[in-house]
Amino acid sequence: MIFSLILQFTDTQEKSINLLITIISFFSVFAGGFVCGGKGKQKGWLIGGTTGLVYSLLIFLYQYLGHSTVFTFEQLIYHICYILTAMMGGVLGVNILSGPVHN
């Protein structure tokens, strides 16, 4: 939303902040997987992957229902990477936030 406002009310072009938006998107998906994995306390790859999948599904539904287009090959690669990034976040979240396991 912040970037939309910047693009709307300034002379900034989308291609000049495209890399920044991509970096923030990857960080956000990683953080989401990290938090979900920490709360789940086990199977971080599955919880993180589900988080990334839900994110990609929401973007796909917005694009398909709102603009009547499906993912391009480039977008598909990005969303696969988003899911993998969320999985890594989930694994780290389980290992860092869940603490020691007592048997």
C-alpha positions as CSV (number, residue, x, y, z in Angstrom):
1,M,0.0,0.0,0.0
2,I,2.9,2.4,0.8
3,F,4.5,1.8,-2.5
4,S,1.1,2.3,-4.3
5,L,0.8,5.7,-2.6
6,I,4.4,6.6,-3.5
7,L,3.8,5.7,-7.1
8,Q,0.5,7.6,-7.2
9,F,1.6,10.9,-5.6
10,T,5.2,11.2,-6.8
11,D,7.0,11.0,-10.1
12,T,8.6,7.7,-9.2
13,Q,8.4,5.0,-11.8
14,E,7.6,1.4,-10.9
15,K,10.7,0.0,-12.6
16,S,12.9,2.2,-10.3
17,I,11.6,0.5,-7.1
18,N,10.9,-2.9,-8.5
19,L,14.0,-4.5,-6.9
20,L,13.1,-3.0,-3.5
21,I,9.6,-4.3,-3.7
22,T,10.9,-7.8,-4.6
23,I,13.3,-7.8,-1.6
24,I,10.6,-6.6,0.8
25,S,8.3,-9.3,-0.6
26,F,10.9,-12.1,0.0
27,F,11.6,-10.8,3.5
28,S,7.9,-10.6,4.4
29,V,7.3,-14.2,3.2
30,F,10.4,-15.4,5.1
31,A,9.2,-13.6,8.3
32,G,5.7,-15.1,7.9
33,G,7.2,-18.6,7.6
34,F,9.5,-17.9,10.5
35,V,6.6,-16.8,12.8
36,C,4.3,-19.6,11.7
37,G,7.1,-22.2,12.2
38,G,7.9,-20.8,15.7
39,K,4.2,-21.0,16.7
40,G,3.8,-24.5,15.2
41,K,6.9,-25.8,17.0
42,Q,7.2,-28.8,14.6
43,K,7.2,-29.5,10.8
44,G,8.4,-26.0,10.0
45,W,8.9,-26.9,6.3
46,L,5.2,-27.8,6.0
47,I,3.9,-24.8,8.0
48,G,6.2,-22.4,6.2
49,G,5.4,-24.0,2.8
50,T,1.7,-23.6,3.6
51,T,2.2,-20.0,4.5
52,G,4.0,-19.3,1.2
53,L,1.4,-21.3,-0.7
54,V,-1.5,-19.3,0.8
55,Y,0.4,-16.0,-0.1
56,S,0.8,-17.2,-3.7
57,L,-2.8,-18.3,-3.9
58,L,-4.0,-15.0,-2.7
59,I,-1.9,-13.1,-5.2
60,F,-3.1,-15.6,-8.0
61,L,-6.7,-15.1,-7.0
62,Y,-6.4,-11.3,-7.1
63,Q,-4.7,-11.4,-10.4
64,Y,-7.0,-14.0,-12.0
65,L,-10.3,-12.6,-10.6
66,G,-9.4,-8.9,-10.7
67,H,-7.4,-8.8,-14.0
68,S,-8.4,-12.0,-15.8
69,T,-4.8,-13.1,-16.2
70,V,-2.9,-16.1,-15.0
71,F,0.7,-16.2,-13.8
72,T,3.4,-15.7,-16.4
73,F,6.4,-18.0,-16.4
74,E,8.5,-15.4,-14.6
75,Q,5.8,-14.9,-11.9
76,L,5.5,-18.7,-11.5
77,I,9.3,-18.8,-10.8
78,Y,9.0,-16.0,-8.3
79,H,6.1,-17.7,-6.5
80,I,7.9,-21.0,-6.3
81,C,10.8,-19.1,-4.7
82,Y,8.4,-17.4,-2.3
83,I,7.2,-20.8,-1.2
84,L,10.7,-22.1,-0.8
85,T,11.7,-18.9,1.2
86,A,8.7,-19.4,3.5
87,M,9.7,-23.0,4.0
88,M,13.2,-21.9,5.0
89,G,11.7,-19.4,7.4
90,G,9.4,-22.0,8.9
91,V,12.4,-24.4,9.5
92,L,14.4,-21.7,11.2
93,G,11.4,-20.6,13.2
94,V,10.9,-24.1,14.6
95,N,14.6,-24.4,15.4
96,I,15.1,-20.9,16.9
97,L,11.8,-20.0,18.5
98,S,10.5,-23.4,19.8
99,G,13.4,-23.9,22.3
100,P,14.8,-27.2,23.5
101,V,12.7,-30.4,23.2
102,H,12.3,-32.4,26.3
103,N,11.6,-36.2,26.0
